Amino acid sequence: MPLHHLQAVDVAKQLLKLQQNLLLAAKAQNWQLLRGLDRQLMTLIQQLDLAGAREQFSTQLSALQQSYQQVLTLAKDELHRTETQMKQFNQNRPGVLAYKQTIEGEGL
C-alpha cells in the first residue's frame, strides 16, 4: 500500500540522509556512528515492510544498496590496513624487546 504523499516525501528524505551519512561515517572511519545509522536504516526498512510500501521506494533503496557496497569496501580496506599494521607490529616486536633489554642492561 503506497504511503501518502507527505509521508512518502519524508521517508525519501530520511533514506537520502541515511545514504549520505553512511558514506560520510565510513569515510571518517566512525564505526560507532556507522552502526547507529545501520540500525536506523534497518528500522526504517522494517517500517516500510510493515506498511507494504517497500516497492514504492525501490529506486532509493537501490541507491542505498550501492552506497552500502561502498561502505563495505571502505570497511574491508580499513580492516586489511589494520591487519597489515598488526602483522608488522608483531614482526618488529622481538627486535623492540631485544633493544629494550639492551638499553636496560646498559643502565640508560
N, C-alpha and C positions, 0 to 999 in steps of 0.2 A: 504494500500500500504506500503510495508516494506521500511524502511529507508535505505539509502546507508550504507555500512559497517562503514565508518568513523563516520558518523552521529550516527549510532546505538551504536558504542563504546562510543562516547561522552555522549549520553543520558544514557547509562547504568552506566557510571561513575558518572554522576550527580545524578541518582537515589540512587546509593550506598552511595555517600557522604551525600545526604539528610537523608537517613536512619540512618547513623552513627550520624550525627549532631542532629537529632531529639532526639535520645536516650540520647546523652550527655547533651543536653539542658534540657531535662526533669529531668535527674538525678541531674543536678546542680540547678534545680528549677529556671531556667532562662526563665520565662514565656514569656517575651517580645521577646526574640530570638526565642522561640518556635513558636510564632505567625508568625514571619517573615519567618521561614522555612516552615511553613504550607502554607503560601501564595505562596512561591516559588514552592512548590510541586504541588499545585493546578494549577498554571500557566503552569508548565511542563506537567501535565496530560492533560490540555486543548489543548496544542500544539500537544501532541500525538494523541488526539482525532481528531483534525482538519486534521492531516496528515494521519489519518486512520491507525496509527501504534501502537495503544494501545495493541493489541493482541500480537504483536512482543515482548513486554516487560512484558508479563503476569507473568513470574517467578519472576522478580524483583519487580513488583507491589504487588505480593502476599507476598513476604518477607517484603516489606514496610508496608503492611497492618498488619502483625503480630507485627512489631515494633510499629505501631500506637496503637495497643491494649495495648502494654506495657506502652507506653506514657500515654494513658488514665488511666491505672491502677495507675501509679505513680501520676498523677494529682488528681485522686479521693482520693488516700491515703492522699495526702497533704491537700486537701480540708477537709477531715474528721478530720485530725490532727488540722487544724486551727479552725474548728468549735468547737472541744473539748476544745481547749485553750480559745476560746472566751466564751464558757459556764462557764468554771472555773473562768475566769476573772469576768464575770458578777455575779457569785455566791459569789465571795470574795469581791466584790465592797462595799456592805453595811458595812462589817466589817472594811475595809480600811478607809472608810469615817468616821465611828464612832471613829476609832483610831485617825484619823487626828483631829477630833473635840475635842477629849480628850486632845491631845497634845497641840493644840492651846489654849484650855481653861486653861491649866496649865501654859501657858506663856513660853513654851520651844522653 
